[in-house]
């Protein structure tokens, strides 16, 4: 009786291994979990734990995560700032939120801690100058006392310096846009961004 079952081995074509990045997925942008990049912009979902790499230099973060919640609203809302109560209410209603766990290497953690200490010292000095200026003005009963004016102006200068330190040196990432599906940030280092996929 003839046999209709072949005993010869069947050779299937080998599937080509996909080139998968250590912390990305080859799924389409809308269905993957990120992170991604577009130029020097980091793109994530609104809730994500970033890879165990320093977001500044891409060296190992050794398990450290800096958990931060970011809020963003359309910049046009600042036009309502003179109506401070209206601005506050509208901002609370329309703002978007993203919670990100960010990796930082020991070196960048140390640098950030130093700048945070510097910001705290500047803030304390500014408050001291403001209090001193007001006290001098009250004691001298002269609102145009030169020492009081100098101290209050110095307070304003220190507030500006503290703001620069806060925004430019202690914040690891700064949101440029957040919506219901994605969040966009500046501040990530080129070394961290370079291996990330770009959205399709």
C-alpha positions as CSV (number, residue, x, y, z in Angstrom):
1,X,0.0,0.0,0.0
2,X,1.6,3.3,-1.1
3,X,2.4,5.8,1.7
4,X,1.2,9.3,1.3
5,X,3.1,10.6,4.3
6,X,6.4,12.1,3.4
7,X,9.3,11.2,5.7
8,X,11.7,13.8,4.3
9,X,12.4,16.7,6.6
10,X,10.7,20.0,6.0
11,X,12.9,23.0,6.1
12,X,11.2,26.3,7.1
13,X,12.8,29.6,6.2
14,X,14.4,31.1,9.3
15,X,12.7,34.3,10.5
16,X,15.0,37.3,10.5
17,X,15.6,38.5,14.0
18,X,14.2,41.9,14.6
19,X,16.7,44.5,15.7
20,X,15.2,45.4,19.1
21,X,16.7,48.2,21.2
22,X,17.3,47.3,24.9
23,X,14.5,49.5,26.0
24,X,12.2,49.9,23.1
25,X,9.7,47.9,21.1
26,X,9.3,47.6,17.4
27,X,5.5,48.2,17.6
28,X,3.9,51.2,15.9
29,X,4.1,54.5,17.8
30,X,0.4,54.5,18.8
31,X,0.6,51.0,20.2
32,X,4.0,50.8,21.9
33,X,5.0,52.0,25.3
34,X,8.0,54.2,24.5
35,X,10.0,56.1,25.1
36,X,10.7,57.7,21.8
37,X,12.6,60.8,20.5
38,X,12.1,63.5,17.9
39,X,15.2,65.5,17.6
40,X,16.2,66.6,21.1
41,X,12.7,66.0,22.5
42,X,11.9,63.0,24.6
43,X,8.4,61.6,24.1
44,X,6.7,59.3,26.6
45,X,3.3,58.1,27.7
46,X,1.8,60.0,30.6
47,X,2.8,57.3,33.0
48,X,6.1,55.5,32.5
49,X,9.2,54.1,34.2
50,X,12.2,55.1,32.0
51,X,15.1,52.7,31.4
52,X,17.7,52.1,34.0
53,X,20.0,54.5,32.3
54,X,20.8,58.1,33.2
55,X,18.5,60.4,31.3
56,X,21.4,62.9,31.0
57,X,24.4,60.7,29.9
58,X,23.0,57.2,29.3
59,X,25.3,55.6,31.9
60,X,23.8,53.0,34.3
61,X,21.4,54.5,36.9
62,X,22.0,51.5,39.2
63,X,18.3,51.2,39.9
64,X,17.8,54.8,41.1
65,X,14.6,56.4,40.0
66,X,13.5,60.0,40.5
67,X,9.7,60.0,40.5
68,X,8.3,63.3,39.3
69,X,4.7,64.4,38.4
70,X,4.6,67.1,35.7
71,X,1.7,69.4,34.9
72,X,1.2,71.3,31.7
73,X,-1.4,73.6,30.3
74,X,-1.6,75.6,27.0
75,X,0.7,78.7,27.3
76,X,-2.1,80.9,26.1
77,X,-3.7,80.6,29.5
78,X,-1.0,83.0,30.9
79,X,-3.0,85.7,29.3
80,X,-5.4,85.2,32.1
81,X,-2.7,85.8,34.7
82,X,-3.9,89.3,35.6
83,X,-7.2,87.7,36.6
84,X,-5.4,85.4,39.1
85,X,-8.4,83.6,40.4
86,X,-9.7,82.9,37.0
87,X,-6.3,81.8,35.9
88,X,-6.0,79.4,38.8
89,X,-9.4,77.8,38.3
90,X,-9.1,77.4,34.5
91,X,-5.5,76.0,34.9
92,X,-6.7,73.3,37.3
93,X,-9.5,72.4,35.0
94,X,-7.5,72.0,31.7
95,X,-4.0,71.0,32.9
96,X,-2.6,67.6,31.9
97,X,-0.5,65.4,34.1
98,X,2.4,63.0,33.5
99,X,4.1,60.9,36.1
100,X,7.6,59.8,35.1
101,X,10.2,57.7,36.9
102,X,13.6,59.0,35.7
103,X,17.0,57.3,35.9
104,X,20.0,59.3,37.1
105,X,23.6,58.2,37.4
106,X,25.5,58.8,40.7
107,X,27.4,61.8,39.1
108,X,24.3,63.6,37.9
109,X,22.5,62.9,41.2
110,X,25.4,64.5,43.0
111,X,25.4,67.5,40.7
112,X,21.6,68.0,41.1
113,X,21.9,67.8,44.9
114,X,24.6,70.5,44.9
115,X,22.4,72.8,42.8
116,X,19.4,72.1,45.0
117,X,21.5,73.1,48.0
118,X,22.5,76.3,46.2
119,X,18.9,77.1,45.4
120,X,17.9,76.6,49.0
121,X,20.7,78.9,50.2
122,X,19.7,81.6,47.6
123,X,16.1,81.3,48.7
124,X,17.0,81.7,52.4
125,X,19.2,84.7,51.7
126,X,16.4,86.3,49.6
127,X,13.9,85.9,52.4
128,X,16.4,87.3,54.9
129,X,17.0,90.3,52.7
130,X,13.3,91.0,52.2
131,X,12.6,90.7,56.0
132,X,15.6,92.9,56.7
133,X,14.5,95.5,54.2
134,X,11.0,95.7,55.6
135,X,12.3,95.8,59.2
136,X,14.7,98.6,58.4
137,X,11.9,100.6,56.7
138,X,9.6,100.1,59.7
139,X,12.2,101.0,62.3
140,X,13.4,104.1,60.4
141,X,9.8,105.0,59.6
142,X,11.1,106.0,56.2
143,X,9.9,104.0,53.2
144,X,12.7,105.4,51.1
145,X,15.5,104.4,53.4
146,X,18.5,103.6,51.1
147,X,19.5,100.4,52.9
148,X,16.0,99.0,52.8
149,X,15.7,99.8,49.1
150,X,19.0,98.1,48.4
151,X,18.0,95.0,50.4
152,X,14.6,94.7,48.7
153,X,16.2,95.1,45.2
154,X,18.7,92.4,46.2
155,X,15.8,90.2,47.2
156,X,14.4,90.6,43.6
157,X,17.7,89.8,42.0
158,X,18.1,86.7,44.2
159,X,14.6,85.5,43.3
160,X,15.6,85.7,39.6
161,X,18.8,83.8,40.3
162,X,16.9,81.1,42.3
163,X,14.5,80.7,39.4
164,X,17.3,80.2,36.9
165,X,18.9,77.6,39.1
166,X,15.5,75.9,39.6
167,X,14.5,75.8,35.9
168,X,17.9,75.4,34.3
169,X,19.9,73.3,36.8
170,X,17.8,71.3,39.2
171,X,14.9,70.2,37.0
172,X,15.9,67.0,35.2
173,X,13.1,67.2,32.5
174,X,10.8,70.1,31.5
175,X,7.5,69.3,29.8
176,X,6.8,71.2,26.6
177,X,3.4,69.5,26.0
178,X,1.2,66.8,27.6
179,X,-2.0,65.4,26.4
180,X,-4.1,62.3,27.2
181,X,-1.8,59.9,25.3
182,X,1.7,61.4,25.2
183,X,4.1,63.8,27.0
184,X,6.9,65.7,25.4
185,X,10.0,66.8,27.4
186,X,13.2,68.7,26.9
187,X,16.3,68.3,29.0
188,X,17.3,64.7,28.2
189,X,20.9,64.2,27.1
190,X,21.8,63.4,23.5
191,X,23.5,60.2,24.6
192,X,20.2,59.0,26.1
193,X,18.1,60.1,23.2
194,X,20.3,58.7,20.4
195,X,19.3,55.0,20.6
196,X,15.6,55.7,21.1
197,X,13.3,55.1,18.1
198,X,11.6,57.9,16.4
199,X,7.8,57.8,16.1
200,X,6.3,56.8,12.7
